[in-house]
Amino acid sequence: MNEMDILEKIQPIFRAIFDDEDLAVTVQTTAADVEDWDSFAQMQIVMGIEAMFGIGFSTDEVTEFGNVGDVVRTIKKHIG
């Protein structure tokens, strides 16, 4: 699975959490780009992704997420 496939697969998680069916995150998207993206939303995103892919992020990984691209690359690392 390549990075664009992963991005496409996690898109519904962001749309559900932010209740916005038109939301389109990119690898450059940051929390500052999305209204209501706070620490609670961040945890929901992390838990949703972990459940979707059957993976677990370390605390260090989560704190290093600067944008959606970082998340996608970390998912890719976990799923090999």
C-alpha positions in Angstrom: 0.0 0.0 0.0 1.5 3.3 -1.0 1.1 6.7 0.8 -1.7 7.9 -1.4 -3.7 4.7 -0.8 -3.2 5.2 2.9 -4.3 8.8 2.7 -7.4 7.8 0.8 -8.2 5.1 3.4 -7.9 7.4 6.4 -9.9 10.3 4.8 -13.2 9.0 6.2 -11.8 9.1 9.8 -11.1 12.8 9.5 -14.5 13.4 7.9 -16.3 11.6 10.7 -14.4 13.2 13.5 -14.9 16.7 12.2 -18.4 16.0 10.9 -17.5 17.4 7.4 -18.1 15.1 4.4 -16.3 17.6 2.2 -13.1 17.7 4.2 -10.1 16.7 2.1 -6.9 16.3 4.1 -3.6 16.2 2.2 -0.1 15.1 3.4 0.5 18.8 4.1 -2.6 19.3 6.3 -1.8 20.3 9.9 -4.0 20.7 13.0 -3.9 24.4 12.4 -5.6 23.9 9.0 -8.7 22.2 10.4 -11.2 24.0 12.7 -11.8 22.1 15.9 -8.6 20.0 15.6 -7.6 19.9 19.2 -6.0 17.4 21.5 -9.2 15.4 21.9 -9.7 15.3 18.1 -6.0 14.2 17.8 -6.7 11.2 20.1 -9.8 10.3 18.2 -7.8 10.3 14.9 -5.0 8.2 16.4 -7.4 5.7 17.9 -9.4 5.5 14.7 -6.3 4.9 12.6 -4.9 2.3 15.1 -8.2 0.4 14.9 -8.5 0.6 11.1 -5.0 -0.8 10.5 -4.6 -2.9 13.6 -1.5 -1.1 14.7 -0.4 0.9 17.8 1.5 4.1 17.7 4.1 4.9 20.4 3.7 8.1 22.4 6.9 9.4 20.7 5.4 8.8 17.3 2.2 10.6 18.1 4.1 13.6 19.6 6.2 13.8 16.4 3.2 14.1 14.1 3.5 17.5 12.5 1.1 16.9 9.6 -1.0 14.2 8.0 2.0 13.2 5.9 3.9 12.2 9.1 0.9 10.1 10.1 0.8 8.4 6.7 4.5 7.6 6.7 4.2 6.2 10.2 1.3 4.0 9.2 3.3 2.8 6.2 6.2 1.9 8.5 3.9 -0.1 10.7 2.1 -2.1 8.0 5.4 -2.7 6.1 
